[in-house]
């Protein structure tokens, strides 16, 4: 009864809202922009709440509890237990309430977009805030950006579900939440937008851009009013000392790509060990991971997730080479322990830490061999941050912009661009999955442009081939073709020869150049206007291959032939049919999961 009552309230709210837009003759696009504004506002508040939770847990453990143990013989060792206490709390919440909130957040959002049409459970926003705030505040080696992306995505999904928007709009609202979250945490609205369209949605269309920009701007403005507008990292201005440094930055990018791939492999190898080899209760695993982090942080307190001091020091170029080497390896291990064991947090901040240390290390080594032409080590630390982030997430544009916006330093832009691109290419060769898609890949659900390839590879083209679409003979007159296009609901038609073999395809874009030159009508036949070099499908091909060919050629439909040797016409497959069957299957999968 309660669910039915809530559904009725939701429906009445949606209808009343839509009537308002109709009454005042407001364009339909503004409806989505208004919803995106709501997502941005709530996500900005969510980011502020996450900061409060992190600060509250940190104060409770490291300030209040520690104050009562100062002077005791166990006081110095107490901090070792804080990450373990946080881990146990996180483990219990995840185990009993929502298993999907553990880990680093972004893969869950990508899977929701790919497999569930953007549907995310409403409790995710609340529980992710608690879990991530507890993980980071207690000292776990993780960042805020992954959780707030997950929180924002859950807010966007919740608003979309409340107003019963379409599947396409729901995914866009999820992207709005992801962009708003990243923008609010890093004070970087442009990077938030690009991250959402490049990583989460894989959709650069204008219909996705506009609402995502609105959400990102509102969340950033709110965050700046509540937290402040200063860049996260305050560093001296660095610049390129000499053109001879470009090869050195290229080397930094290549080496950073290999390091990023190693980080990805380490994280998931340790996650497998915790999940498969460690035979203890699930909720105890984050506690063990936290204990390991606490032991490491006893000697290296910079590893705590709430501590950015080491990154600042690296950007200033003040650390010794041996310290930088230890920090790179230690941070990779600490982050893998925290998140691989089941803690909740993000990977951006640890990647920035590792990148800063690694970049400063390379800068100091380069200065030994090339004195006089090398910029200060802090410049290489700055580029190293972007290099490692790009290598881990396989998104150079997002990595490049996040560094630019969080430092407000334009002078090092060219080395940063070179390094991030080189790192992404090398990392992809060393590890084909990004640190986000690796989790989904291990579950047998590989991501390509926001789609579940496991399902697409299990279905063949023959099941969707339409045979009711009219066929045009190659000698048909242009006037008859025009009549067919005007009177039919289809926009593309196969062209066949006398033996039924496919010879081409005619669509609206093929005849548009001729429409206003009526003198040519009597002179033209189908063979004169058709497209000959079109992609063709065969019945045994998978829907994955169909999607690739439809999108690569930007076709609304493609012909299917019995085999490519005879080119005997079999039928047509439409982009709409591909999308409909995919979305239907994903909804069925979501119902089964629930």
KOLGULO-53385 format. One record per residue (C-alpha): residue number from 1; residue in one letter; y, z negated, x negated. Coordinates in steps of 0.02 Angstrom, whole numbers, plus 32768, in hexadecimal, padded with zeros to 4 digits. Layout:
KOLGULO-53385
    k  r     v     w     u
  NUM  A     Y     Z     X
...
***
This chain:
KOLGULO-53385
    k  r     v     w     u
    1  X  8000  8000  8000
    2  X  8077  7FD3  7F74
    3  X  805A  8078  7F19
    4  X  8075  80DC  7FB9
    5  X  8115  807D  7FDC
    6  X  8156  80A0  7F2B
    7  X  8127  8157  7F3A
    8  X  8189  8163  7FDD
    9  X  8221  8111  7F8C
   10  X  8215  818A  7EF9
   11  X  820B  821F  7F6C
   12  X  829E  81E7  7FD6
   13  X  8306  81CC  7F39
   14  X  82DC  827A  7EFA
   15  X  8305  82CE  7FA1
   16  X  83AA  826F  7FB2
   17  X  83D8  829E  7F00
   18  X  83B2  8356  7F1C
   19  X  8412  8358  7FC1
   20  X  84AA  8317  7F64
   21  X  84A1  83AC  7EEB
   22  X  848B  8428  7F7A
   23  X  8517  83DD  7FE3
   24  X  8598  83ED  7F59
   25  X  8555  8496  7F1F
   26  X  852D  8455  7E71
   27  X  84CA  84D2  7E05
   28  X  8412  84A8  7DED
   29  X  8423  849A  7D31
   30  X  8491  8402  7D47
   31  X  8401  83A6  7D9A
   32  X  839C  83AA  7CF8
   33  X  8436  8381  7C91
   34  X  8457  82E9  7CFE
   35  X  83A5  82AC  7CE6
   36  X  83B6  82CB  7C2B
   37  X  8453  825F  7C2C
   38  X  83F1  81D2  7C7D
   39  X  836A  81E4  7BF8
   40  X  83EC  81DE  7B6D
   41  X  8440  8144  7BB5
   42  X  839F  80E2  7BCF
   43  X  8358  8116  7B26
   44  X  83F8  80DF  7ACF
   45  X  83E5  8036  7B21
   46  X  832D  8036  7AEF
   47  X  835C  8053  7A39
   48  X  83D5  7FC1  7A40
   49  X  834F  7F54  7A90
   50  X  82D3  7F85  7A07
   51  X  8351  7F4E  7983
   52  X  8364  7EA7  79DC
   53  X  82A7  7E8C  79DF
   54  X  8296  7EB6  7926
   55  X  8326  7E42  78F9
   56  X  82E3  7DB9  796B
   57  X  8233  7DBC  7924
   58  X  8277  7DC4  7874
   59  X  82EA  7D30  7891
   60  X  8261  7CCB  78E6
   61  X  81E6  7CE0  7858
   62  X  824A  7CFA  77B8
   63  X  82DE  7C8B  77E3
   64  X  82AE  7C07  7863
   65  X  81F7  7BE7  7835
   66  X  8215  7BF8  777A
   67  X  82A5  7B7B  7783
   68  X  822D  7AF0  77B6
   69  X  81BA  7B13  7721
   70  X  823C  7B1F  7699
   71  X  8210  7AA9  760C
   72  X  8159  7A96  763B
   73  X  80D4  7AD1  75C2
   74  X  809B  7B53  7642
   75  X  8149  7B92  766C
   76  X  8144  7C26  75F4
   77  X  809D  7C61  7635
   78  X  80C9  7C57  76ED
   79  X  811A  7D03  76EF
   80  X  8072  7D51  76C5
   81  X  8036  7D20  7773
   82  X  80CA  7D62  77D6
   83  X  8091  7E19  77DD
   84  X  7FE3  7DDB  780C
   85  X  802A  7D74  789C
   86  X  808A  7E0D  78D7
   87  X  7FED  7E77  78C5
   88  X  7F85  7E01  792F
   89  X  800A  7E02  79B9
   90  X  8011  7EC0  79B6
   91  X  7F54  7ECE  79B6
   92  X  7F42  7E60  7A50
   93  X  7FC7  7EBE  7AB1
   94  X  7F7D  7F68  7A85
   95  X  7ECA  7F31  7AA9
   96  X  7EEA  7EE4  7B53
   97  X  7F7A  7F4B  7B9A
   98  X  7F96  7FF7  7B4D
   99  X  7F30  803C  7ABA
  100  X  7FA3  80D5  7AAF
  101  X  8036  806E  7A6E
  102  X  7FE5  8049  79C5
  103  X  8005  80BB  7931
  104  X  80A1  811F  790C
  105  X  80CE  815F  79B9
  106  X  80FA  8216  799E
  107  X  8047  825B  79A7
  108  X  8034  8208  7A50
  109  X  80D0  825F  7A8F
  110  X  8094  8307  7A4B
  111  X  7FEC  82EF  7AA0
  112  X  8042  82C2  7B45
  113  X  80A5  8365  7B3C
  114  X  800D  83CC  7B09
  115  X  7F85  8381  7B77
  116  X  7FD7  8323  7C05
  117  X  806C  838B  7C37
  118  X  80E4  8306  7BF4
  119  X  8097  8278  7C5B
  120  X  80A7  81D0  7C01
  121  X  807F  8127  7C4D
  122  X  811B  80C2  7C78
  123  X  80DE  8025  7C1F
  124  X  80E3  8082  7B78
  125  X  819F  806C  7B65
  126  X  8198  7FAE  7B7B
  127  X  80FB  7F8C  7B16
  128  X  812E  8000  7A88
  129  X  81D3  7FA1  7A7A
  130  X  8176  7EFB  7A6D
  131  X  80EE  7F38  79F7
  132  X  815E  7F98  7980
  133  X  81E3  7F10  797E
  134  X  815C  7E91  7954
  135  X  810D  7EFF  78CD
  136  X  81B1  7F25  7874
  137  X  8202  7E7B  7891
  138  X  816C  7E1E  784B
  139  X  8172  7E87  77AC
  140  X  80FE  7F19  77D0
  141  X  8121  7FB5  7769
  142  X  815E  802A  77F1
  143  X  81FD  8072  783D
  144  X  8253  806D  78E5
  145  X  825F  8129  7901
  146  X  81AA  814A  7937
  147  X  81AB  80C1  79BB
  148  X  8256  80F1  7A00
  149  X  821D  81A6  7A0D
  150  X  8188  8167  7A71
  151  X  81F8  80F4  7AD8
  152  X  8274  817F  7AFD
  153  X  81EA  81F8  7B29
  154  X  819F  8178  7BA1
  155  X  824B  815F  7BF1
  156  X  8261  821B  7C04
  157  X  81B4  822C  7C4E
  158  X  81D1  819A  7CC4
  159  X  8275  81E2  7D06
  160  X  8223  828D  7D1C
  161  X  8191  8241  7D7B
  162  X  8206  81DA  7DE9
  163  X  8264  8276  7E1E
  164  X  81C6  82E2  7E27
  165  X  8208  836B  7DB5
  166  X  819E  8401  7D83
  167  X  8129  83FE  7CEE
  168  X  81A3  8466  7C84
  169  X  8234  83F2  7CAC
  170  X  81CA  8359  7C8C
  171  X  81A3  8395  7BDC
  172  X  825B  83B6  7BBD
  173  X  8287  8305  7BF5
  174  X  8202  82C2  7B7E
  175  X  8258  8326  7AF5
  176  X  8300  82DE  7B2D
  177  X  82BD  822E  7B16
  178  X  8273  8255  7A6B
  179  X  8317  82A2  7A2F
  180  X  837F  8215  7A76
  181  X  8312  8192  7A23
  182  X  8318  81DE  7976
  183  X  83D2  8200  7986
  184  X  83F7  814D  79BB
  185  X  8392  80FC  792F
  186  X  83D4  816A  78A2
  187  X  8482  818B  78EB
  188  X  8454  8244  78D9
  189  X  8466  82A9  797A
  190  X  8449  8355  792D
  191  X  83AB  831D  78D3
  192  X  836D  82D0  7976
  193  X  8382  8374  79D3
  194  X  832E  83DB  794D
  195  X  829E  835F  793B
  196  X  827C  8369  79F6
  197  X  8278  8426  79FF
  198  X  8225  8442  7955
  199  X  81A0  83BA  7958
  200  X  8188  8378  7A0A
  201  X  81A0  8410  7A7A
  202  X  8194  84A3  7A00
  203  X  820F  84F6  7A78
  204  X  82B7  853B  7A3C
  205  X  82EA  8587  7AE4
  206  X  8398  8568  7B2A
  207  X  8352  8512  7BC5
  208  X  8308  848B  7B55
  209  X  839D  847E  7ADF
  210  X  8426  8454  7B5B
  211  X  83DA  83B7  7BAC
  212  X  8396  837A  7B04
  213  X  8444  8387  7AB8
  214  X  848F  8326  7B49
  215  X  840E  829A  7B38
  216  X  8424  8291  7A7C
  217  X  84E2  8288  7A84
  218  X  84E2  81FF  7B09
  219  X  8460  8196  7AAD
  220  X  84BF  81A7  7A08
  221  X  8566  817B  7A58
  222  X  851B  80E1  7AA9
  223  X  84C6  80AD  7A07
  224  X  8567  80C1  79A5
  225  X  85C5  8054  7A22
  226  X  8540  7FCB  7A1A
  227  X  8509  7FD2  7964
  228  X  858F  8031  7905
  229  X  85B0  80E2  78C7
  230  X  8599  80CD  780B
  231  X  8513  8136  77B4
  232  X  8470  80D9  7795
  233  X  8479  80F6  76D9
  234  X  8520  80DE  7682
  235  X  8515  8136  75D9
  236  X  8589  8186  7559
  237  X  85AA  8240  756C
  238  X  8531  82A9  7508
  239  X  853E  8361  74DE
  240  X  84E4  83E8  747E
  241  X  8512  83D6  73C6
  242  X  84D1  847E  738E
  243  X  8479  8518  73D5
  244  X  83EE  84F1  7359
  245  X  83C1  845E  73C8
  246  X  837D  84CF  7451
  247  X  82D3  84E4  73FB
  248  X  82CA  8427  73E8
  249  X  82EA  840E  74A2
  250  X  8265  8491  74C5
  251  X  81EB  842E  745A
  252  X  821F  8391  74BA
  253  X  81FA  83EC  755E
  254  X  814F  8429  7525
  255  X  811B  837F  74E0
  256  X  8162  8328  757A
  257  X  80FB  8399  75EB
  258  X  805D  8365  758F
  259  X  8091  82AE  759C
  260  X  80B1  82C0  7657
  261  X  8006  830F  7672
  262  X  7FB8  8280  760F
  263  X  8014  8202  767C
  264  X  7FD0  8256  7719
  265  X  7F1E  8254  76D4
  266  X  7F2D  819E  769D
  267  X  7F6F  8164  7745
  268  X  7EE3  81B4  77A9
  269  X  7E5B  8188  772C
  270  X  7E89  80D0  773B
  271  X  7E98  80E1  77F8
  272  X  7DE6  8125  77FC
  273  X  7DAB  8092  7794
  274  X  7DFA  8016  780C
  275  X  7DB8  8070  78A6
  276  X  7D09  80A1  786E
  277  X  7CD2  8032  77DF
  278  X  7D24  7F8B  7808
  279  X  7CB1  7F34  7886
  280  X  7D26  7EB2  78CE
  281  X  7D83  7EA0  7974
  282  X  7E06  7F28  798D
  283  X  7E93  7EAC  79A4
  284  X  7E6B  7E5B  78FC
  285  X  7E81  7EFB  7898
  286  X  7F40  7EFE  789E
  287  X  7F3D  7E49  7866
  288  X  7ED6  7E79  77CC
  289  X  7F49  7F0B  77A8
  290  X  7FDF  7E97  77B7
  291  X  7F8E  7E1A  7741
  292  X  7F75  7EA1  76BD
  293  X  802C  7ED3  76CF
  294  X  8060  7E1D  76C1
  295  X  7FFF  7E08  761F
  296  X  8052  7EA2  75D5
  297  X  80FE  7E6E  7612
  298  X  80ED  7DC4  75C1
  299  X  8109  7E1B  7519
  300  X  816B  7EB0  755E
  301  X  81D6  7E72  75F1
  302  X  822A  7F1E  75FB
  303  X  818F  7F5A  7656
  304  X  81BE  7EFC  76F5
  305  X  81EB  7F77  777F
  306  X  8292  7F26  77A6
  307  X  82D0  7F31  76F2
  308  X  8334  7FCD  76BF
  309  X  8378  7F83  761E
  310  X  82FB  7FDC  75AD
  311  X  8328  8086  75F7
  312  X  83E1  8062  75D9
  313  X  83BC  802F  7526
  314  X  835A  80CF  7506
  315  X  83E9  8137  754D
  316  X  845C  80E2  74D0
  317  X  83E2  810A  7443
  318  X  83D4  8056  7406
  319  X  8317  803B  73FC
  320  X  82A7  8050  7365
  321  X  8224  80D9  735A
  322  X  818F  8061  735E
  323  X  81D5  8008  73F8
  324  X  81ED  80AE  7452
  325  X  8139  80E1  742D
  326  X  80F5  803E  7472
  327  X  8164  8047  750C
  328  X  8129  80F7  753B
  329  X  8071  80C6  753A
  330  X  808D  8019  7585
  331  X  80F2  805B  7619
  332  X  8070  80DE  7640
  333  X  7FE9  8058  7641
  334  X  804F  7FD9  76A4
  335  X  807C  8059  772B
  336  X  7FC8  8092  7735
  337  X  7F8E  7FDE  774A
  338  X  8010  7FB8  77D0
  339  X  7FF8  8053  783B
  340  X  7F45  8081  780E
  341  X  7F09  7FD6  7848
  342  X  7F5A  7FEB  78F3
  343  X  800D  7FAD  78DD
  344  X  809A  8005  7938
  345  X  8128  8058  78D9
  346  X  8173  80F9  7898
  347  X  8156  8162  77FD
  348  X  8205  81A6  77E1
  349  X  8249  8109  778C
  350  X  81B1  80F0  7719
  351  X  81BA  81AA  76EC
  352  X  8273  8196  76C2
  353  X  8247  80FF  7654
  354  X  81BC  815C  75FA
  355  X  8229  81F6  75E6
  356  X  82BB  8194  759F
  357  X  824B  813E  751F
  358  X  81F2  81DF  74F0
  359  X  8294  8242  74E4
  360  X  82E6  81BE  7476
  361  X  8249  81BC  7409
  362  X  8251  8279  73F2
  363  X  830C  8271  73D0
  364  X  82F4  81F3  7344
  365  X  8266  8258  72F8
  366  X  82CD  82F9  7301
  367  X  835E  829F  72AC
  368  X  82ED  8276  7218
  369  X  82BB  832B  71FC
  370  X  835E  8380  7232
  371  X  83ED  830D  7204
  372  X  849B  834A  722B
  373  X  8471  83C1  72BB
  374  X  8418  834B  7333
  375  X  8476  82F1  73BE
  376  X  8462  8233  73D1
  377  X  83B8  81F7  740C
  378  X  8406  81C8  74B4
  379  X  8421  8281  74DB
  380  X  8368  82A3  74C3
  381  X  8340  8209  752C
  382  X  83A9  8252  75B8
  383  X  834F  82F9  75B1
  384  X  82A8  82A1  759C
  385  X  82C0  824B  7644
  386  X  82CD  82F2  769C
  387  X  823F  833B  7635
  388  X  81BF  82B6  7665
  389  X  81F4  82B2  771C
  390  X  81E6  8370  7727
  391  X  813C  836C  76D4
  392  X  80F7  82E7  7749
  393  X  8135  832D  77EF
  394  X  8130  83E7  77BF
  395  X  81DE  83FF  7809
  396  X  825D  842C  7781
  397  X  82EF  8442  77F8
  398  X  82DA  8395  7843
  399  X  82C4  8346  7797
  400  X  835B  83A0  7750
  401  X  83CC  836D  77E0
  402  X  8392  82B8  77E6
  403  X  83C3  82A1  772F
  404  X  8469  82FB  7747
  405  X  8499  8292  77DE
  406  X  845D  81EA  779E
  407  X  84BE  81FD  76FA
  408  X  8553  8269  772B
  409  X  8543  82BF  7682
  410  X  855A  837C  7686
  411  X  856A  8397  75CA
  412  X  84AE  8393  75A9
  413  X  8486  840A  7639
  414  X  8441  849D  75D5
  415  X  83C1  8439  756F
  416  X  8391  83DE  760F
  417  X  836F  8482  7668
  418  X  830A  84C6  75D6
  419  X  82A5  8427  75C1
  420  X  8278  840E  7679
  421  X  823C  84C2  768F
  422  X  81D4  84BC  75EF
  423  X  818A  8414  7621
  424  X  8159  8452  76CE
  425  X  8103  84ED  768C
  426  X  80A2  848F  7606
  427  X  8073  8401  767B
  428  X  8031  847C  76FD
  429  X  7FC3  84CD  7679
  430  X  7F81  8424  7640
  431  X  7F6E  83DA  76F0
  432  X  7F77  8452  7783
  433  X  7FA0  83C6  77FF
  434  X  8042  8364  77FD
  435  X  803D  82A8  77FD
  436  X  8058  82B2  78BA
  437  X  7FDA  8339  78EB
  438  X  7F54  82F3  7877
  439  X  7F2B  826A  78F3
  440  X  7F15  82E7  7980
  441  X  7EB1  8359  790F
  442  X  7E38  82CE  78E6
  443  X  7E1B  82B6  79A0
  444  X  7DEC  836D  79B1
  445  X  7E8E  8399  7A0A
  446  X  7EED  840A  7999
  447  X  7FA1  8433  79C2
  448  X  7FEF  84E0  79C0
  449  X  809A  84FA  7A12
  450  X  807B  8466  7A84
  451  X  7FCF  849D  7AC4
  452  X  7F20  8457  7AB7
  453  X  7EBE  84D5  7A50
  454  X  7E16  8485  7A74
  455  X  7E25  84B8  7B2B
  456  X  7E71  8563  7B05
  457  X  7DE2  858C  7A90
  458  X  7D60  855D  7B12
  459  X  7D98  85DE  7B94
  460  X  7D8D  869C  7B87
  461  X  7E03  8722  7BC4
  462  X  7D82  876C  7C3D
  463  X  7D97  86D9  7CB6
  464  X  7E51  86FE  7CCE
  465  X  7E56  87BD  7CC6
  466  X  7EA8  8807  7D61
  467  X  7E62  88A8  7DA7
  468  X  7ED9  88BF  7E3A
  469  X  7F6B  8900  7DD3
  470  X  7F8F  89BA  7DF3
  471  X  7F63  8A31  7D66
  472  X  7FDB  8ABC  7D35
  473  X  7F94  8B63  7CFA
  474  X  7FDE  8BA4  7C59
  475  X  8021  8C41  7CB0
  476  X  8075  8BE5  7D42
  477  X  8129  8C15  7D63
  478  X  81B6  8B9F  7D39
  479  X  81EE  8B98  7DF0
  480  X  8142  8B5B  7E28
  481  X  8144  8AD7  7D9F
  482  X  81EF  8A9D  7DD8
  483  X  81B4  8A91  7E8D
  484  X  811E  8A2A  7E57
  485  X  818C  89B0  7DF6
  486  X  8204  899C  7E87
  487  X  817E  897E  7F0B
  488  X  8108  8912  7EA5
  489  X  8110  885A  7E7A
  490  X  80D4  8882  7DC9
  491  X  8148  88B4  7D3B
  492  X  80CB  8904  7CC4
  493  X  8041  8985  7CE1
  494  X  7FB6  89CF  7C77
  495  X  7FB9  8A89  7C50
  496  X  7F0D  8ADD  7C48
  497  X  7ECD  8B88  7C15
  498  X  7E58  8BFB  7C74
  499  X  7DBB  8B9D  7C3B
  500  X  7DFF  8AF2  7C6D
  501  X  7E2F  8AC3  7BBB
  502  X  7ECC  8A5D  7B9F
  503  X  7F56  8ABF  7B49
  504  X  7FEE  8A4F  7B62
  505  X  8053  89D7  7BCA
  506  X  80EF  89EF  7C34
  507  X  8164  8960  7C5C
  508  X  8215  894C  7C9C
  509  X  825B  8945  7BED
  510  X  820D  89F0  7BC8
  511  X  8269  8A48  7C56
  512  X  830F  89EA  7C4F
  513  X  835E  8A62  7BCF
  514  X  833C  8AF5  7C45
  515  X  836C  8AA9  7CEE
  516  X  8421  8AE5  7CEA
  517  X  83FA  8B96  7CAF
  518  X  83B2  8BE4  7D4D
  519  X  83B5  8C94  7D03
  520  X  8321  8C64  7C96
  521  X  82B1  8C2B  7D26
  522  X  825F  8CD5  7D49
  523  X  823E  8CF1  7C90
  524  X  81E0  8C51  7C6A
  525  X  812D  8C18  7C85
  526  X  80D6  8B74  7C62
  527  X  80A4  8BA2  7BAF
  528  X  815C  8BC0  7B84
  529  X  8198  8B11  7BB2
  530  X  8102  8AA0  7B96
  531  X  80EA  8A29  7B04
  532  X  8054  8A61  7A9D
  533  X  8044  89DE  7A16
  534  X  801F  8948  7A85
  535  X  7FA9  88B9  7A67
  536  X  7F06  88C4  7AC6
  537  X  7E88  8840  7AF4
  538  X  7DCD  884A  7B0D
  539  X  7D6B  87E3  7B8D
  540  X  7D17  8774  7B0A
  541  X  7DBB  8740  7AB7
  542  X  7DF5  868D  7AD0
  543  X  7E90  8655  7B2E
  544  X  7ED6  861D  7A86
  545  X  7ED7  86D1  7A4A
  546  X  7F22  8707  7AEF
  547  X  7FB0  8689  7ADF
  548  X  7FD4  86BF  7A2D
  549  X  7FDE  8777  7A59
  550  X  8044  875D  7AF7
  551  X  80C4  86F2  7A9B
  552  X  80C9  875A  79FC
  553  X  80F4  87F8  7A5D
  554  X  8159  879C  7AE2
  555  X  80F0  87ED  7B6B
  556  X  80E4  87B3  7C1F
  557  X  8035  87FE  7C26
  558  X  7FBB  8858  7BB5
  559  X  7F2D  88D4  7BD5
  560  X  7E76  88A6  7BBE
  561  X  7DFC  892C  7B82
  562  X  7D3E  8928  7B80
  563  X  7D3E  8944  7AC4
  564  X  7DBB  8982  7A45
  565  X  7D50  8A17  7A14
  566  X  7D4E  8A6D  7ABF
  567  X  7DEE  8A19  7B02
  568  X  7DA1  8A21  7BB0
  569  X  7E19  89C7  7C26
  570  X  7DD6  8922  7C6B
  571  X  7E6B  88C7  7CBA
  572  X  7F0E  886C  7C96
  573  X  7F33  87B8  7C67
  574  X  7FDC  876C  7C92
  575  X  8040  86E6  7C3A
  576  X  8056  868B  7CE0
  577  X  7F9A  8681  7CF9
  578  X  7F82  863D  7C4A
  579  X  8003  85B5  7C65
  580  X  7FC3  8587  7D13
  581  X  7F0D  8573  7CE0
  582  X  7F3F  8510  7C46
  583  X  7FB0  8498  7CA6
  584  X  7F2C  8480  7D2E
  585  X  7EA8  8454  7CAD
  586  X  7F1C  83DA  7C54
  587  X  7F42  8380  7CF9
  588  X  7E87  8371  7D1B
  589  X  7E6D  8329  7C6C
  590  X  7EF9  82AC  7C8A
  591  X  7EAB  8273  7D2E
  592  X  7E04  825A  7CD7
  593  X  7E57  81F4  7C4D
  594  X  7EAC  8184  7CCD
***
